């Protein structure tokens, strides 16, 4: 990769990563309700899914997905279903907590467990892998920074690692900022509202994915 192009790549990645979307919605919800440590596996799952798409782009698979109507439709349906499932689950959590009371700051973040960690990691991974926009992004964005006479797969893999490093730092900083207000977010009344609002956002994103084109 041309060193002159590197600042443009970094800036573009930061701007794209900071834009609202399913990844940010998941991270904010996890950090608000589970604390910073609870958001870490979600971030790692999202970034692993992104790197898988980067490798697929280097191998040419992402281009096939972006070009195939059937593959794109299947991924779009899967991505919408995952987001709708997560949103409805958040709504159910808010409904179950109705009528609960508690003093401010009484609910610390749940103690981390292996099962909860892998569940959060899996959510992030599935959301990213089922995102057809990731395939289109890789096909449209990465080739601009891959030299025409250079090794496509190796360069794409390195660009993917750089993007993951930048996004991980950005998302973990976001999670840390949200987690600082964690005790307030975990008040029973506020928690219900967080679940309800995050559920609405996820459902809306799922419907948008289902209805959107390329």
Protein Blocks (a to p, Z undefined) as FASTA:
>chain_A
ZZklmmmmmmmmmmmmmpgcfklmmmmmmmmmnojmlmmmmmmmmmmmmmmmmmmmmnom
mmmmmmpmklmmmmmmmmmmmmmmmmmmmmmmmmmmgoiacdehkaccddddfklmmmmm
mmmmmmmmmmmklmmmmmmmmmmmgcfkbcfklmmmmmmmmmmmmmmmmmmmmmmmmmmm
mmmmmpmklmmmmmmmmmmmmmmmmmmmmmpcZZ
